[in-house]
Amino acid sequence: MEIGGISNYILDKKCPNCGGQTRISLNDIIEQRIIICPTCHTEVRPVNAEEIAKQAKQKIELLTKEVQALLQNIKLEVYES
């Protein structure tokens, strides 16, 4: 799995202006997009988005490798009905 596989992961964050719920995707963070708060219509963007996205990508890649290693240990047995 690559980061593109979860780029649409949605985070619910509070608007720093009004405290209302604002939805932002992982892809929005990676692309450093400005988000419009649906409550107060203020333009907001993630702080230090590049570093956050870099750390998220590293963790996702590590977890993906761990899951792949676990799946390699799956054993199959013959099932007769």
mmCIF file as gemmi writes it, N, C-alpha and C atoms, coordinates in Angstrom:
data_model
loop_
_atom_site.group_PDB
_atom_site.id
_atom_site.type_symbol
_atom_site.label_atom_id
_atom_site.label_alt_id
_atom_site.label_comp_id
_atom_site.label_asym_id
_atom_site.label_entity_id
_atom_site.label_seq_id
_atom_site.pdbx_PDB_ins_code
_atom_site.Cartn_x
_atom_site.Cartn_y
_atom_site.Cartn_z
_atom_site.occupancy
_atom_site.B_iso_or_equiv
_atom_site.pdbx_formal_charge
_atom_site.auth_seq_id
_atom_site.auth_asym_id
_atom_site.pdbx_PDB_model_num
ATOM 1 N N . MET Axp A 1 ? 0.856 -1.183 0 1 0 ? 1 A 1
ATOM 2 C CA . MET Axp A 1 ? 0 0 0 1 0 ? 1 A 1
ATOM 3 C C . MET Axp A 1 ? 0.896 1.238 0 1 0 ? 1 A 1
ATOM 4 N N . GLU Axp A 2 ? 0.552 2.178 -0.786 1 0 ? 2 A 1
ATOM 5 C CA . GLU Axp A 2 ? 1.302 3.415 -0.835 1 0 ? 2 A 1
ATOM 6 C C . GLU Axp A 2 ? 0.454 4.521 -0.236 1 0 ? 2 A 1
ATOM 7 N N . ILE Axp A 3 ? 1.072 5.66 -0.018 1 0 ? 3 A 1
ATOM 8 C CA . ILE Axp A 3 ? 0.363 6.783 0.597 1 0 ? 3 A 1
ATOM 9 C C . ILE Axp A 3 ? -0.855 7.184 -0.22 1 0 ? 3 A 1
ATOM 10 N N . GLY Axp A 4 ? -0.803 6.989 -1.541 1 0 ? 4 A 1
ATOM 11 C CA . GLY Axp A 4 ? -1.94 7.314 -2.393 1 0 ? 4 A 1
ATOM 12 C C . GLY Axp A 4 ? -3.175 6.512 -2.027 1 0 ? 4 A 1
ATOM 13 N N . GLY Axp A 5 ? -2.967 5.329 -1.434 1 0 ? 5 A 1
ATOM 14 C CA . GLY Axp A 5 ? -4.078 4.481 -1.057 1 0 ? 5 A 1
ATOM 15 C C . GLY Axp A 5 ? -4.911 5.029 0.085 1 0 ? 5 A 1
ATOM 16 N N . ILE Axp A 6 ? -4.344 5.906 0.888 1 0 ? 6 A 1
ATOM 17 C CA . ILE Axp A 6 ? -5.098 6.472 2.006 1 0 ? 6 A 1
ATOM 18 C C . ILE Axp A 6 ? -5.147 7.989 1.972 1 0 ? 6 A 1
ATOM 19 N N . SER Axp A 7 ? -4.815 8.544 0.821 1 0 ? 7 A 1
ATOM 20 C CA . SER Axp A 7 ? -4.756 10.008 0.742 1 0 ? 7 A 1
ATOM 21 C C . SER Axp A 7 ? -6.102 10.67 0.998 1 0 ? 7 A 1
ATOM 22 N N . ASN Axp A 8 ? -7.178 9.906 0.903 1 0 ? 8 A 1
ATOM 23 C CA . ASN Axp A 8 ? -8.505 10.466 1.156 1 0 ? 8 A 1
ATOM 24 C C . ASN Axp A 8 ? -8.954 10.281 2.603 1 0 ? 8 A 1
ATOM 25 N N . TYR Axp A 9 ? -8.049 9.829 3.468 1 0 ? 9 A 1
ATOM 26 C CA . TYR Axp A 9 ? -8.364 9.69 4.889 1 0 ? 9 A 1
ATOM 27 C C . TYR Axp A 9 ? -8.767 11.061 5.436 1 0 ? 9 A 1
ATOM 28 N N . ILE Axp A 10 ? -9.896 11.125 6.121 1 0 ? 10 A 1
ATOM 29 C CA . ILE Axp A 10 ? -10.459 12.395 6.594 1 0 ? 10 A 1
ATOM 30 C C . ILE Axp A 10 ? -10.208 12.581 8.086 1 0 ? 10 A 1
ATOM 31 N N . LEU Axp A 11 ? -9.775 13.78 8.439 1 0 ? 11 A 1
ATOM 32 C CA . LEU Axp A 11 ? -9.597 14.165 9.832 1 0 ? 11 A 1
ATOM 33 C C . LEU Axp A 11 ? -10.626 15.231 10.176 1 0 ? 11 A 1
ATOM 34 N N . ASP Axp A 12 ? -11.215 15.15 11.332 1 0 ? 12 A 1
ATOM 35 C CA . ASP Axp A 12 ? -12.101 16.202 11.828 1 0 ? 12 A 1
ATOM 36 C C . ASP Axp A 12 ? -11.3 17.051 12.804 1 0 ? 12 A 1
ATOM 37 N N . LYS Axp A 13 ? -11.119 18.311 12.46 1 0 ? 13 A 1
ATOM 38 C CA . LYS Axp A 13 ? -10.353 19.234 13.289 1 0 ? 13 A 1
ATOM 39 C C . LYS Axp A 13 ? -11.212 20.443 13.623 1 0 ? 13 A 1
ATOM 40 N N . LYS Axp A 14 ? -10.87 21.114 14.714 1 0 ? 14 A 1
ATOM 41 C CA . LYS Axp A 14 ? -11.584 22.34 15.094 1 0 ? 14 A 1
ATOM 42 C C . LYS Axp A 14 ? -10.975 23.532 14.378 1 0 ? 14 A 1
ATOM 43 N N . CYS Axp A 15 ? -11.822 24.405 13.892 1 0 ? 15 A 1
ATOM 44 C CA . CYS Axp A 15 ? -11.369 25.638 13.257 1 0 ? 15 A 1
ATOM 45 C C . CYS Axp A 15 ? -10.7 26.508 14.317 1 0 ? 15 A 1
ATOM 46 N N . PRO Axp A 16 ? -9.502 27.043 14.035 1 0 ? 16 A 1
ATOM 47 C CA . PRO Axp A 16 ? -8.834 27.887 15.025 1 0 ? 16 A 1
ATOM 48 C C . PRO Axp A 16 ? -9.538 29.232 15.235 1 0 ? 16 A 1
ATOM 49 N N . ASN Axp A 17 ? -10.441 29.584 14.344 1 0 ? 17 A 1
ATOM 50 C CA . ASN Axp A 17 ? -11.143 30.861 14.451 1 0 ? 17 A 1
ATOM 51 C C . ASN Axp A 17 ? -12.431 30.74 15.262 1 0 ? 17 A 1
ATOM 52 N N . CYS Axp A 18 ? -13.273 29.772 14.897 1 0 ? 18 A 1
ATOM 53 C CA . CYS Axp A 18 ? -14.589 29.678 15.535 1 0 ? 18 A 1
ATOM 54 C C . CYS Axp A 18 ? -14.787 28.416 16.38 1 0 ? 18 A 1
ATOM 55 N N . GLY Axp A 19 ? -13.887 27.438 16.247 1 0 ? 19 A 1
ATOM 56 C CA . GLY Axp A 19 ? -14.024 26.196 16.994 1 0 ? 19 A 1
ATOM 57 C C . GLY Axp A 19 ? -14.955 25.187 16.347 1 0 ? 19 A 1
ATOM 58 N N . GLY Axp A 20 ? -15.513 25.534 15.193 1 0 ? 20 A 1
ATOM 59 C CA . GLY Axp A 20 ? -16.4 24.608 14.479 1 0 ? 20 A 1
ATOM 60 C C . GLY Axp A 20 ? -15.618 23.456 13.859 1 0 ? 20 A 1
ATOM 61 N N . GLN Axp A 21 ? -16.317 22.351 13.579 1 0 ? 21 A 1
ATOM 62 C CA . GLN Axp A 21 ? -15.684 21.182 12.98 1 0 ? 21 A 1
ATOM 63 C C . GLN Axp A 21 ? -15.326 21.459 11.527 1 0 ? 21 A 1
ATOM 64 N N . THR Axp A 22 ? -14.09 21.164 11.179 1 0 ? 22 A 1
ATOM 65 C CA . THR Axp A 22 ? -13.599 21.305 9.818 1 0 ? 22 A 1
ATOM 66 C C . THR Axp A 22 ? -13.02 19.97 9.398 1 0 ? 22 A 1
ATOM 67 N N . ARG Axp A 23 ? -13.402 19.51 8.222 1 0 ? 23 A 1
ATOM 68 C CA . ARG Axp A 23 ? -12.899 18.236 7.709 1 0 ? 23 A 1
ATOM 69 C C . ARG Axp A 23 ? -11.743 18.508 6.768 1 0 ? 23 A 1
ATOM 70 N N . ILE Axp A 24 ? -10.665 17.752 6.961 1 0 ? 24 A 1
ATOM 71 C CA . ILE Axp A 24 ? -9.487 17.902 6.112 1 0 ? 24 A 1
ATOM 72 C C . ILE Axp A 24 ? -8.959 16.51 5.786 1 0 ? 24 A 1
ATOM 73 N N . SER Axp A 25 ? -8.578 16.301 4.542 1 0 ? 25 A 1
ATOM 74 C CA . SER Axp A 25 ? -8.065 14.989 4.143 1 0 ? 25 A 1
ATOM 75 C C . SER Axp A 25 ? -6.545 14.974 4.25 1 0 ? 25 A 1
ATOM 76 N N . LEU Axp A 26 ? -5.992 13.779 4.315 1 0 ? 26 A 1
ATOM 77 C CA . LEU Axp A 26 ? -4.547 13.632 4.339 1 0 ? 26 A 1
ATOM 78 C C . LEU Axp A 26 ? -3.951 14.255 3.08 1 0 ? 26 A 1
ATOM 79 N N . ASN Axp A 27 ? -4.646 14.106 1.968 1 0 ? 27 A 1
ATOM 80 C CA . ASN Axp A 27 ? -4.173 14.697 0.719 1 0 ? 27 A 1
ATOM 81 C C . ASN Axp A 27 ? -4.146 16.227 0.805 1 0 ? 27 A 1
ATOM 82 N N . ASP Axp A 28 ? -5.128 16.826 1.483 1 0 ? 28 A 1
ATOM 83 C CA . ASP Axp A 28 ? -5.128 18.282 1.677 1 0 ? 28 A 1
ATOM 84 C C . ASP Axp A 28 ? -3.882 18.716 2.44 1 0 ? 28 A 1
ATOM 85 N N . ILE Axp A 29 ? -3.487 17.915 3.422 1 0 ? 29 A 1
ATOM 86 C CA . ILE Axp A 29 ? -2.288 18.226 4.208 1 0 ? 29 A 1
ATOM 87 C C . ILE Axp A 29 ? -1.049 18.103 3.335 1 0 ? 29 A 1
ATOM 88 N N . ILE Axp A 30 ? -0.967 17.01 2.591 1 0 ? 30 A 1
ATOM 89 C CA . ILE Axp A 30 ? 0.191 16.783 1.733 1 0 ? 30 A 1
ATOM 90 C C . ILE Axp A 30 ? 0.327 17.903 0.7 1 0 ? 30 A 1
ATOM 91 N N . GLU Axp A 31 ? -0.79 18.295 0.103 1 0 ? 31 A 1
ATOM 92 C CA . GLU Axp A 31 ? -0.776 19.333 -0.938 1 0 ? 31 A 1
ATOM 93 C C . GLU Axp A 31 ? -0.742 20.748 -0.352 1 0 ? 31 A 1
ATOM 94 N N . GLN Axp A 32 ? -0.787 20.85 0.975 1 0 ? 32 A 1
ATOM 95 C CA . GLN Axp A 32 ? -0.777 22.125 1.684 1 0 ? 32 A 1
ATOM 96 C C . GLN Axp A 32 ? -1.892 23.056 1.194 1 0 ? 32 A 1
ATOM 97 N N . ARG Axp A 33 ? -3.068 22.476 1.021 1 0 ? 33 A 1
ATOM 98 C CA . ARG Axp A 33 ? -4.213 23.24 0.537 1 0 ? 33 A 1
ATOM 99 C C . ARG Axp A 33 ? -4.817 24.095 1.635 1 0 ? 33 A 1
ATOM 100 N N . ILE Axp A 34 ? -5.35 25.211 1.238 1 0 ? 34 A 1
ATOM 101 C CA . ILE Axp A 34 ? -6.102 26.062 2.157 1 0 ? 34 A 1
ATOM 102 C C . ILE Axp A 34 ? -7.511 25.495 2.244 1 0 ? 34 A 1
ATOM 103 N N . ILE Axp A 35 ? -8.007 25.339 3.456 1 0 ? 35 A 1
ATOM 104 C CA . ILE Axp A 35 ? -9.331 24.782 3.71 1 0 ? 35 A 1
ATOM 105 C C . ILE Axp A 35 ? -10.244 25.924 4.152 1 0 ? 35 A 1
ATOM 106 N N . ILE Axp A 36 ? -11.478 25.902 3.688 1 0 ? 36 A 1
ATOM 107 C CA . ILE Axp A 36 ? -12.467 26.897 4.087 1 0 ? 36 A 1
ATOM 108 C C . ILE Axp A 36 ? -13.338 26.289 5.185 1 0 ? 36 A 1
ATOM 109 N N . CYS Axp A 37 ? -13.38 26.942 6.334 1 0 ? 37 A 1
ATOM 110 C CA . CYS Axp A 37 ? -14.219 26.469 7.436 1 0 ? 37 A 1
ATOM 111 C C . CYS Axp A 37 ? -15.679 26.566 7.009 1 0 ? 37 A 1
ATOM 112 N N . PRO Axp A 38 ? -16.444 25.483 7.142 1 0 ? 38 A 1
ATOM 113 C CA . PRO Axp A 38 ? -17.845 25.521 6.733 1 0 ? 38 A 1
ATOM 114 C C . PRO Axp A 38 ? -18.719 26.374 7.656 1 0 ? 38 A 1
ATOM 115 N N . THR Axp A 39 ? -18.238 26.679 8.853 1 0 ? 39 A 1
ATOM 116 C CA . THR Axp A 39 ? -19.019 27.467 9.806 1 0 ? 39 A 1
ATOM 117 C C . THR Axp A 39 ? -18.789 28.961 9.633 1 0 ? 39 A 1
ATOM 118 N N . CYS Axp A 40 ? -17.523 29.393 9.693 1 0 ? 40 A 1
ATOM 119 C CA . CYS Axp A 40 ? -17.24 30.832 9.653 1 0 ? 40 A 1
ATOM 120 C C . CYS Axp A 40 ? -16.607 31.287 8.333 1 0 ? 40 A 1
ATOM 121 N N . HIS Axp A 41 ? -16.345 30.344 7.454 1 0 ? 41 A 1
ATOM 122 C CA . HIS Axp A 41 ? -15.782 30.613 6.123 1 0 ? 41 A 1
ATOM 123 C C . HIS Axp A 41 ? -14.386 31.221 6.16 1 0 ? 41 A 1
ATOM 124 N N . THR Axp A 42 ? -13.662 31.013 7.244 1 0 ? 42 A 1
ATOM 125 C CA . THR Axp A 42 ? -12.283 31.455 7.36 1 0 ? 42 A 1
ATOM 126 C C . THR Axp A 42 ? -11.391 30.485 6.592 1 0 ? 42 A 1
ATOM 127 N N . GLU Axp A 43 ? -10.354 31.013 5.951 1 0 ? 43 A 1
ATOM 128 C CA . GLU Axp A 43 ? -9.378 30.169 5.283 1 0 ? 43 A 1
ATOM 129 C C . GLU Axp A 43 ? -8.365 29.684 6.32 1 0 ? 43 A 1
ATOM 130 N N . VAL Axp A 44 ? -8.203 28.366 6.42 1 0 ? 44 A 1
ATOM 131 C CA . VAL Axp A 44 ? -7.253 27.778 7.358 1 0 ? 44 A 1
ATOM 132 C C . VAL Axp A 44 ? -6.383 26.785 6.606 1 0 ? 44 A 1
ATOM 133 N N . ARG Axp A 45 ? -5.196 26.545 7.139 1 0 ? 45 A 1
ATOM 134 C CA . ARG Axp A 45 ? -4.322 25.53 6.555 1 0 ? 45 A 1
ATOM 135 C C . ARG Axp A 45 ? -3.497 24.897 7.654 1 0 ? 45 A 1
ATOM 136 N N . PRO Axp A 46 ? -3.042 23.679 7.429 1 0 ? 46 A 1
ATOM 137 C CA . PRO Axp A 46 ? -2.238 22.997 8.437 1 0 ? 46 A 1
ATOM 138 C C . PRO Axp A 46 ? -0.906 23.704 8.657 1 0 ? 46 A 1
ATOM 139 N N . VAL Axp A 47 ? -0.47 23.766 9.902 1 0 ? 47 A 1
ATOM 140 C CA . VAL Axp A 47 ? 0.827 24.328 10.247 1 0 ? 47 A 1
ATOM 141 C C . VAL Axp A 47 ? 1.855 23.211 10.128 1 0 ? 47 A 1
ATOM 142 N N . ASN Axp A 48 ? 2.989 23.514 9.513 1 0 ? 48 A 1
ATOM 143 C CA . ASN Axp A 48 ? 4.064 22.542 9.35 1 0 ? 48 A 1
ATOM 144 C C . ASN Axp A 48 ? 3.577 21.305 8.597 1 0 ? 48 A 1
ATOM 145 N N . ALA Axp A 49 ? 2.763 21.528 7.584 1 0 ? 49 A 1
ATOM 146 C CA . ALA Axp A 49 ? 2.133 20.428 6.85 1 0 ? 49 A 1
ATOM 147 C C . ALA Axp A 49 ? 3.144 19.494 6.206 1 0 ? 49 A 1
ATOM 148 N N . GLU Axp A 50 ? 4.216 20.03 5.696 1 0 ? 50 A 1
ATOM 149 C CA . GLU Axp A 50 ? 5.202 19.193 5.012 1 0 ? 50 A 1
ATOM 150 C C . GLU Axp A 50 ? 5.813 18.167 5.965 1 0 ? 50 A 1
ATOM 151 N N . GLU Axp A 51 ? 6.171 18.597 7.167 1 0 ? 51 A 1
ATOM 152 C CA . GLU Axp A 51 ? 6.759 17.68 8.145 1 0 ? 51 A 1
ATOM 153 C C . GLU Axp A 51 ? 5.728 16.663 8.635 1 0 ? 51 A 1
ATOM 154 N N . ILE Axp A 52 ? 4.506 17.106 8.86 1 0 ? 52 A 1
ATOM 155 C CA . ILE Axp A 52 ? 3.444 16.189 9.297 1 0 ? 52 A 1
ATOM 156 C C . ILE Axp A 52 ? 3.205 15.112 8.242 1 0 ? 52 A 1
ATOM 157 N N . ALA Axp A 53 ? 3.115 15.527 6.975 1 0 ? 53 A 1
ATOM 158 C CA . ALA Axp A 53 ? 2.886 14.576 5.888 1 0 ? 53 A 1
ATOM 159 C C . ALA Axp A 53 ? 4.056 13.606 5.766 1 0 ? 53 A 1
ATOM 160 N N . LYS Axp A 54 ? 5.277 14.091 5.927 1 0 ? 54 A 1
ATOM 161 C CA . LYS Axp A 54 ? 6.465 13.249 5.841 1 0 ? 54 A 1
ATOM 162 C C . LYS Axp A 54 ? 6.447 12.189 6.944 1 0 ? 54 A 1
ATOM 163 N N . GLN Axp A 55 ? 6.139 12.606 8.169 1 0 ? 55 A 1
ATOM 164 C CA . GLN Axp A 55 ? 6.075 11.663 9.291 1 0 ? 55 A 1
ATOM 165 C C . GLN Axp A 55 ? 4.955 10.643 9.087 1 0 ? 55 A 1
ATOM 166 N N . ALA Axp A 56 ? 3.803 11.103 8.61 1 0 ? 56 A 1
ATOM 167 C CA . ALA Axp A 56 ? 2.678 10.195 8.365 1 0 ? 56 A 1
ATOM 168 C C . ALA Axp A 56 ? 3.053 9.16 7.316 1 0 ? 56 A 1
ATOM 169 N N . LYS Axp A 57 ? 3.702 9.597 6.25 1 0 ? 57 A 1
ATOM 170 C CA . LYS Axp A 57 ? 4.103 8.677 5.187 1 0 ? 57 A 1
ATOM 171 C C . LYS Axp A 57 ? 5.079 7.637 5.723 1 0 ? 57 A 1
ATOM 172 N N . GLN Axp A 58 ? 6.056 8.058 6.534 1 0 ? 58 A 1
ATOM 173 C CA . GLN Axp A 58 ? 7.031 7.122 7.098 1 0 ? 58 A 1
ATOM 174 C C . GLN Axp A 58 ? 6.351 6.085 7.985 1 0 ? 58 A 1
ATOM 175 N N . LYS Axp A 59 ? 5.414 6.527 8.814 1 0 ? 59 A 1
ATOM 176 C CA . LYS Axp A 59 ? 4.711 5.598 9.702 1 0 ? 59 A 1
ATOM 177 C C . LYS Axp A 59 ? 3.841 4.63 8.915 1 0 ? 59 A 1
ATOM 178 N N . ILE Axp A 60 ? 3.184 5.133 7.882 1 0 ? 60 A 1
ATOM 179 C CA . ILE Axp A 60 ? 2.331 4.278 7.052 1 0 ? 60 A 1
ATOM 180 C C . ILE Axp A 60 ? 3.174 3.212 6.355 1 0 ? 60 A 1
ATOM 181 N N . GLU Axp A 61 ? 4.325 3.609 5.827 1 0 ? 61 A 1
ATOM 182 C CA . GLU Axp A 61 ? 5.195 2.645 5.154 1 0 ? 61 A 1
ATOM 183 C C . GLU Axp A 61 ? 5.693 1.582 6.133 1 0 ? 61 A 1
ATOM 184 N N . LEU Axp A 62 ? 6.039 1.993 7.351 1 0 ? 62 A 1
ATOM 185 C CA . LEU Axp A 62 ? 6.489 1.04 8.364 1 0 ? 62 A 1
ATOM 186 C C . LEU Axp A 62 ? 5.374 0.06 8.732 1 0 ? 62 A 1
ATOM 187 N N . LEU Axp A 63 ? 4.174 0.584 8.97 1 0 ? 63 A 1
ATOM 188 C CA . LEU Axp A 63 ? 3.039 -0.278 9.309 1 0 ? 63 A 1
ATOM 189 C C . LEU Axp A 63 ? 2.688 -1.221 8.168 1 0 ? 63 A 1
ATOM 190 N N . THR Axp A 64 ? 2.793 -0.732 6.937 1 0 ? 64 A 1
ATOM 191 C CA . THR Axp A 64 ? 2.504 -1.57 5.774 1 0 ? 64 A 1
ATOM 192 C C . THR Axp A 64 ? 3.468 -2.751 5.729 1 0 ? 64 A 1
ATOM 193 N N . LYS Axp A 65 ? 4.736 -2.496 5.988 1 0 ? 65 A 1
ATOM 194 C CA . LYS Axp A 65 ? 5.727 -3.577 6.003 1 0 ? 65 A 1
ATOM 195 C C . LYS Axp A 65 ? 5.425 -4.578 7.108 1 0 ? 65 A 1
ATOM 196 N N . GLU Axp A 66 ? 5.015 -4.084 8.274 1 0 ? 66 A 1
ATOM 197 C CA . GLU Axp A 66 ? 4.684 -4.977 9.386 1 0 ? 66 A 1
ATOM 198 C C . GLU Axp A 66 ? 3.482 -5.856 9.048 1 0 ? 66 A 1
ATOM 199 N N . VAL Axp A 67 ? 2.468 -5.27 8.438 1 0 ? 67 A 1
ATOM 200 C CA . VAL Axp A 67 ? 1.275 -6.035 8.06 1 0 ? 67 A 1
ATOM 201 C C . VAL Axp A 67 ? 1.637 -7.077 7.007 1 0 ? 67 A 1
ATOM 202 N N . GLN Axp A 68 ? 2.446 -6.703 6.029 1 0 ? 68 A 1
ATOM 203 C CA . GLN Axp A 68 ? 2.867 -7.655 5.005 1 0 ? 68 A 1
ATOM 204 C C . GLN Axp A 68 ? 3.628 -8.822 5.618 1 0 ? 68 A 1
ATOM 205 N N . ALA Axp A 69 ? 4.481 -8.541 6.61 1 0 ? 69 A 1
ATOM 206 C CA . ALA Axp A 69 ? 5.219 -9.601 7.282 1 0 ? 69 A 1
ATOM 207 C C . ALA Axp A 69 ? 4.273 -10.533 8.03 1 0 ? 69 A 1
ATOM 208 N N . LEU Axp A 70 ? 3.253 -9.974 8.675 1 0 ? 70 A 1
ATOM 209 C CA . LEU Axp A 70 ? 2.266 -10.804 9.371 1 0 ? 70 A 1
ATOM 210 C C . LEU Axp A 70 ? 1.508 -11.695 8.395 1 0 ? 70 A 1
ATOM 211 N N . LEU Axp A 71 ? 1.133 -11.131 7.259 1 0 ? 71 A 1
ATOM 212 C CA . LEU Axp A 71 ? 0.358 -11.89 6.277 1 0 ? 71 A 1
ATOM 213 C C . LEU Axp A 71 ? 1.17 -13.017 5.654 1 0 ? 71 A 1
ATOM 214 N N . GLN Axp A 72 ? 2.483 -12.882 5.613 1 0 ? 72 A 1
ATOM 215 C CA . GLN Axp A 72 ? 3.324 -13.948 5.069 1 0 ? 72 A 1
ATOM 216 C C . GLN Axp A 72 ? 3.296 -15.18 5.963 1 0 ? 72 A 1
ATOM 217 N N . ASN Axp A 73 ? 2.943 -15.011 7.218 1 0 ? 73 A 1
ATOM 218 C CA . ASN Axp A 73 ? 2.915 -16.13 8.16 1 0 ? 73 A 1
ATOM 219 C C . ASN Axp A 73 ? 1.581 -16.866 8.189 1 0 ? 73 A 1
ATOM 220 N N . ILE Axp A 74 ? 0.638 -16.449 7.372 1 0 ? 74 A 1
ATOM 221 C CA . ILE Axp A 74 ? -0.661 -17.14 7.338 1 0 ? 74 A 1
ATOM 222 C C . ILE Axp A 74 ? -0.466 -18.547 6.773 1 0 ? 74 A 1
ATOM 223 N N . LYS Axp A 75 ? -1.014 -19.507 7.462 1 0 ? 75 A 1
ATOM 224 C CA . LYS Axp A 75 ? -0.912 -20.898 7.023 1 0 ? 75 A 1
ATOM 225 C C . LYS Axp A 75 ? -2.28 -21.353 6.551 1 0 ? 75 A 1
ATOM 226 N N . LEU Axp A 76 ? -2.279 -22.165 5.538 1 0 ? 76 A 1
ATOM 227 C CA . LEU Axp A 76 ? -3.519 -22.699 4.992 1 0 ? 76 A 1
ATOM 228 C C . LEU Axp A 76 ? -3.591 -24.182 5.32 1 0 ? 76 A 1
ATOM 229 N N . GLU Axp A 77 ? -4.799 -24.666 5.469 1 0 ? 77 A 1
ATOM 230 C CA . GLU Axp A 77 ? -4.988 -26.091 5.658 1 0 ? 77 A 1
ATOM 231 C C . GLU Axp A 77 ? -6.105 -26.566 4.751 1 0 ? 77 A 1
ATOM 232 N N . VAL Axp A 78 ? -6.08 -27.806 4.443 1 0 ? 78 A 1
ATOM 233 C CA . VAL Axp A 78 ? -7.092 -28.385 3.562 1 0 ? 78 A 1
ATOM 234 C C . VAL Axp A 78 ? -8.378 -28.547 4.351 1 0 ? 78 A 1
ATOM 235 N N . TYR Axp A 79 ? -9.455 -28.152 3.741 1 0 ? 79 A 1
ATOM 236 C CA . TYR Axp A 79 ? -10.775 -28.278 4.365 1 0 ? 79 A 1
ATOM 237 C C . TYR Axp A 79 ? -11.603 -29.227 3.523 1 0 ? 79 A 1
ATOM 238 N N . GLU Axp A 80 ? -12.057 -30.283 4.142 1 0 ? 80 A 1
ATOM 239 C CA . GLU Axp A 80 ? -12.885 -31.259 3.425 1 0 ? 80 A 1
ATOM 240 C C . GLU Axp A 80 ? -14.262 -31.263 4.056 1 0 ? 80 A 1
ATOM 241 N N . SER Axp A 81 ? -15.255 -31.15 3.205 1 0 ? 81 A 1
ATOM 242 C CA . SER Axp A 81 ? -16.621 -31.155 3.734 1 0 ? 81 A 1
ATOM 243 C C . SER Axp A 81 ? -17.267 -32.504 3.643 1 0 ? 81 A 1
